[in-house]
Amino acid sequence: SSSAPPSPSESFACQQCSMVFSSSSALILHCRTHSDSLRRCPLCGLSFNTASRFENHVRKHASTTNCICQICGDGFSSRDVLDLHMQIHKGNLELGAHSQLS
């Protein structure tokens, strides 16, 4: 005997946040957002929505341990990039330019 198709009133609830969906496939797609969006860097607290972005970010920490800013603690891959970063603390560089460094 085959199982009957779900009735229109059947609902599928997320066990993590209690959102309700009308199909199991919608619930499965939703559940992926929980596992993909909770990647938080243990070193700086930034969150990432994909595993690849998280892994790339963590690699930056590994390669930036040599040049640490003594003012804010940010790490950089080279002395040149750290020197450029220091211009922010001196007020000579806008924060928008800094976001491309990290």
Secondary structure, 3 states (H helix, E strand, C coil): CCCCCCCCCCCEECCCCCCEECCHHHHHHHHHHHHHHCEECCCCCCEECCHHHHHHHHHHHHHCCCEECCCCCCEECCHHHHHHHHHHHCCCCCHHHHCCCC
